[in-house]
Amino acid sequence: MDADALEKAIALATETSEGSVQQARDGDVAALYLIARELETKELFSQAIPIYHYLADERSHIASQLSLGFYYYNIEDDPSKALHYFIHAGERGPNQAALYNAGRILGEHHNLVPAVAYIQLAARLATTHPEHATEPVTETCVTAFQALSQIIASRGMSLQESLDVFSYASLDGFPVAESDTIESWQTAVKLLQSADDMYLTTGQLHVPALQEAFPYLRSIWEKDAGQLSPLQAHLLLSHMNDALAALSATDDDYLFAAGGYAEAMARSTFCLQNETDLCFATSASRAISYYRRAGDTEAAQRVFELAQSQSSGTTAWKSIDQTPPSFDPNISSKPIWSDSSITHQLKAAHSKTRAVLMNEISTIDWLATTTTSEIGSDGSIGSIPVIRQNHLVPLSLLRSTSPAGWLEYGPLYDGSAWNLNLCQRVHTLCRVLRSHETTFCKSDDTTITCGTDSIVTLVRMKPGTSVLTHCGMNNFRLTLHWCLYGCMNIEYSFGNQSPLNYESEGGVIVFDDSFEHSIQHNGKEDAIIAVMFLNHPDMN
């Protein structure tokens, strides 16, 4: 350390004994730290910080690294430098306060995986290295870990994040590294990642990968459910439910499992405790639909009664036929709304513009691709082509005898603006629909009120395609399907009611999609349908 700087610091350290001063001149770490602490207490940072840096950077002194962490975080407002010193102090110590503060900074900057890892390590010091832990700091770490776990459960995690965080997601240290549980988790998630990659690039389900992944996930649940933390259970069940949603779309043999694990998700800690998000309501709604599709009315009724017992108003459902994730019991409900004024106006518009509409629609490239950024292994940034994704109906609700059975061109309108690029191809359709804009669902937060920002979308539905039985997101809106071409053999089913068909080409069906419903194309030619979401009369 610079001798002149040290002498200036010593001159200001009036409370340090002569013996300690001499030891500091001789390079004694403890004596130098004592002087730096006194100067920091007097807020003489310009003299204290160089000593801390010498001790932290050249002598690897843990207490000085911790002091620098607090200085850069609290005084200099430099979380990056603070994190550097907290990590060094935490890992070398181990130092509980440093590990906790490293996790806290990472969490504040939304780096949730390493945040969980550091805070879990800090909390577990009480078990693994009790000599390095104190009860107050341990309690703080446990509270922070639980808060982070709830944030992750509400926010969700990508497959890669789930893969990385799983082994840190328990304060009990379960599962241990290189265990069968970890091996099964890693294998399953990598298979799910391959399925995700295929969906992104081709728009198709990678059924073999999902089929191979599911037994690994199921084995973890069946063998280890009692040892999983609430966060680990949430991550496992989330990815199981995603996989089963897709598998049950292709094979009814998965329906009982899909219902069972959707119900398990609804009953899981974070879904039951957190009424501010839709985890419980969404899971319960899906479980009911799966069970009803499988013919297990008793299980469906059990989940329905569980939902009604919850204090959250979002599941104050009145009928097992209407179980959307978000539900307002004060809104009037019926499956079919045939008295909507827009119905007659759109029929009339179709008779006048049919030829022009069909000519414009014939120019659409339904399989158009876009590009997404990709970071290569060498850090280079490029782009890869990806298929345009469906927003109205996910693949997990589609069953078709042909590839791309349901394709969307849109949204043409998102609740605030019309997509001029897309409307260039179908400008007559957009012009007709613009005149009805005041009837479309929109609000200050369209996605929440309307359940989507795809307020107006054009759909091509191929013969042999089914939209499987489900309930829509909420009962705050109405759904309008306008048949532009080829819809005469499309059948809409709502609970126990008689199936509904279009009366003619150009026909309109307005319904409340919060009621359980399905759509089946039994015809022999492609159907073109304009799908719109309308304001519910009670919401105007």
Secondary structure, DSSP 4 states (H G I P E B T S, - for coil): --HHHHHHHHHH-TTS-HHHHHHHHTT-HHHHHHHHHHHHHTT-HHHHHHHHHIIIIIS--HHHHHHHHHIIIIIS--HHHHHHHHHHHHHHTT-HHHHHHHHHHHHHTT-HHHHHHHHHHHHHHHHH-GGG--HHHHHHHHHHHHHHHHHHHHH---HHHHHHHGGGS-TT-PSPTT-HHHHHHHHHHHHHHHHHHHHHHHS---HHHHHHHHHHHHHHHHHHTTTS-HHHHHHHHHHHHHHHHHHHHH-GGGHHHHHHHHHHHHHSHHHHH--SSSHHHHHHHHHHHHHHHHT-HHHHHHHHHHHHHSS-GGG--SBTTB--SB--TTS---SB-TT-HHHHHHHHHHHHHHHHHHHHHTT--TT-EEEEEEE-TTS-EEEEEEEPPPSSS-GGGEEESSTT-EEEEEEEE-SS-B-HHHHTTTHHHHHHHHTTGGGB---TTHHHHHS-S--EEEEEE-TTEEEEEE--SBSSEEEEEEEEES-TTEEEEETTSPPEE-SSTT-EEEE-TTB-EEEEE-SSS-EEEEEEEEE-GGG-
